[in-house]
Amino acid sequence: MMLFGWPGKRSGCFAAALVASMPAYSQSDSDLAKQLSNPVAALISVPFQFNYDGNIGPNRDGDKYLLNFQPVIPFRLNENWNLISRTIVPVVSQSNIAPGSGSQTGLGDVVQSFFFSPSKPTANGLIWGVGPALLLPTDTDRQLGAEKWGAGPTAVLLWQANGWTYGALANHIWSFAGDGNRSGVSSTFLQPFLNYTTKDAWTFGLNTESTYDWNRHQWSTPINATVSKLLKFGKQPVSIGGGVRYWAASPDSGPHGWGARLVVTLLFPK
């Protein structure tokens, strides 16, 4: 199960933020890159996040390729509030993730989040958003999803100053319907993050995408280090980046050791 753009059992790749975007002609590349560090920015962005993890399963002979398609679309509700829609659509190709499991390729479970967020930061610079997160059983193979409907709260808070962005995103999802033969879902996702954006639109990021399974009492915690650069192809701004991650905690059935990530994000400023 994936969430926010950011993997583990959900992903965490970033997209979008809470601050209303400025007109395109007045935004520098650095401004746009900073908005990408804000998970609730009022900026249309379409990230394609490619992930690879190996050493999966009790025999450490499994691997997984994951593409998270993560469109972020802001809606202006009024002068004071925005609604940020964030969708994570996982496409998975995996093999030998459990003894005798073989290979599977297809769609995983979609996670849809909505953040209600003030259009301006608070007096002390806090940017925040809260709302619901929904788990949709869209998997095309039993081993690619939970086959459960789920819902729960999600929230994000962050500060941005002098090129730095730091904060955290979290949610918790409980299942309430679905295949009665499958285990229920009770899962917490935590993503603290720290990014630095230079004046020439390079962004250096560090985060974790920790998931705690309350039914199995297990943590999955990858630590991600990434570098990205905002470029323009004609008038189209595109962020291209990549990095590595290390699984600091993982159940026997999960990944171990090192993984890799590549992210290509299309931006559509107003």
N, C-alpha and C positions, 0 to 999 in steps of 0.2 A: 504494500500500500504506500502511496507516495503523497507528499504534501508540500506547498509554497515553493515549489521550485527547489526544493532543497532535499536530496535523497537520504536514505536510511530506510525506514519503512515508509517514510514520506519524504518528500523532498523539500528541500530546501534549497534551491537556487533562487537568487533574488529577482524581483521585478517590482517596480512601481513605488509610490510614496504618498505622503499626505499634503505636501505643499503644492498649491496650484502652480502650474507651469506658466512661465512668462511667455510673451509672444516670441515666435521662432527667431525673428530678426535680431532680438536683443540677447539671445542665449549663446554663450560661448560653448565650445566643446567641453570645457571643464564643468560648466553648469550642468550640462546634460549628463555627464559622467557621474556627478554627485547625485543627481536625481535617481540614477540607476541603483545607487547604494541605499536608497530609501524605499522599503517595501510597500509604502503607501503613497508614493508621489502621484500627483495628478498628471501623469504622462502615459500615453499609450505606448506600450512596449511589447514586443513579441520575442521572448527568448526561446532558443532551441538549445537545450542543455544535454550534452552527450556524456555518459558516465561509463566507466569500466571498472569492475571489481572481480577479483579472483580469489583463489583459496577458499571457496565457499563449501560449506557442508562438513560433516564429521570427518570425511576422508580428505578434505582440502583439495578436491579435484574438480570442483565446479567453478563456473565463471558466468558473468552476467554483463550484457550490454544493455544500457538503458538510455532511451531518448525521452526527455521530458519536454513536451510542448507546453509553454506557460504564458499564454496571453494575459496581459494586465490592461484593463480598460477602466478609466475613471469616468464618473458621472457627476456633474455639478448639480447638487440638489437645490441649493440657494447660495446666497452670498457667504454664508458661514460654514456650510457643510458640504463635503464630498462623499460619494459612495465609490469605493474601489472594488472592482470585481477581479478576482484572481483565480484562474483555472489552471490545474495541473493535469495534463493528459499524458500518462506514461505508456510508451511503446517499448516492449521488453523482448530480448532474445537471450535465453539462458540454457545452460546444460549442466547436468549432474549436480544440481543443487541439493539433492538428497539421494541416498543409495537407491539405484534402480529407477530414478525419476525420468531419465532420458532428457530430451530437449523440448523446449516450448518457445514459440514466438507469437506475439500478439499484443493485444491491448490489456493494460492493467486497470485498476480501479481509479476513477477520476475523483479528485478532491476539488471542490468548489468553495472558495472563501469570499466573504463580503466584509469590507471594513468601512464603518462609518467613521469619518475623520473630520476634524475642524479644518477649514481651508487655510488657516494660519497657525503657526506655532504659538505656544503659550508665551507669557512674558519672560520666562526663564529659558526659552528655546526648545521646550519639549514638543516633539511631534508624536502623535499617538493615534491609534485606531482600534476599534473593537467591533465585533460582529459574530455571525455564525460561520461555522465550517461544516460542510456536508460531504459525506462519503457516498459515492455512487457505484453500485456493483456493475461496472462496465467490462469486467474482464472477459476475455474470449477463451480462457483456459482456466481450469480450477486451480492450477498452481501459480497463476499470475495475479490472483486477487483473493480477497476475503469472502466474496460472494455475500456481503452483508450491506444493508443500508445503515448509515450512521450519521450522527450529528453531534455538535458540541460547540463550545465557545472558542473564539480565537482573538488574540490581541497582539499589538505591536507597540513598542515605544522606542524612541531614539532621539539623539541630539546630533546636530551637525554644526561644526565650527572649525575655521582655519584649515579646511580640507579634510578634517576627520569626521567620520560617521561612526557612532557606536550606539548599541542598543540591543534589543532582543525581541524575538517573535516567538509566540507560543500558542498551542491549541491543545484541546483534549477532545477525543471523539469516542462516543459510545455507540455500539450497534443497537438497533431497535427492531430490525426485521431482516429477513433474508433466509438463506438456506439453513433449515433447522439442524442439519447434520454437521454444520461447520461451527467451530468455536466462536464465541462472541468476541467483539472488539471492545477493548477499554485501553486506550493508548494515548499517552502524553508526548507531545513534540515540543522540544525546546531548542531555540536557535539564537544564542548570543552571537553578535558579530562586531567586527572592528574593521573599518576600511579607511584608507587614506588615498585621496585623489590629488594629483599634482596639477599645476597650472597648465601643463600640456596634455591633460586628459588621460594620464596613466592612473589606474586604480589598483592598489595592492590590498588584498583582503585576507582576513583570517576569521573562521567561524567553526562552530560545531553544529551538527544536525542530529541531536540526540533524541532517541525515541525510547520511552519506557513502556513495556508491555505489562500492564497490571495483572493480567491473568497468569502469565508465566513468570512474572517478577524478573524480567530480563531487560538489560540496557543494550541498545545499539548506538554507538557513539563514534562517528567518523569526524576527524579533525581536518578541515579543508584549508589549504593555502592556495590563493589564486592571484593572477596578474591579468589585467585587461587593458585595452586601449580603444578609445573612441576614434573612429575613422569616418570619413565621408566618401561615398561613392557617388559622384555627381552631387546632388543635393540631399541624398539619403544618408542620414547618420546611422552607423552600425558599430556596435561594440563587439570586439573579438577578444576572447581571453581563454585562459586555460590554467591548469594547476594540478596539484597532487593532493591526496588525502591518505591519512593513516587511521585504521580502525583501532581506537584506543580500547573499546569494549565491544563485544559481539557475542551472541549465543553460538553454540556449536554449529547451528544450522545456517549461520550468517557468514558474511565475508570476513577475511582476516588479512592483516598486513596492509600493503599499499594498494591504492587505486588511482585513477586518473579522471580528469574532467576537462571538457572543452565546451565553451559557451559562445554562441553567436546570437546577438540580440539586435533586432530591428527596432528603431525608435521613430515615433511619429509625433513630434512636438506640435503644439497648436500654432 
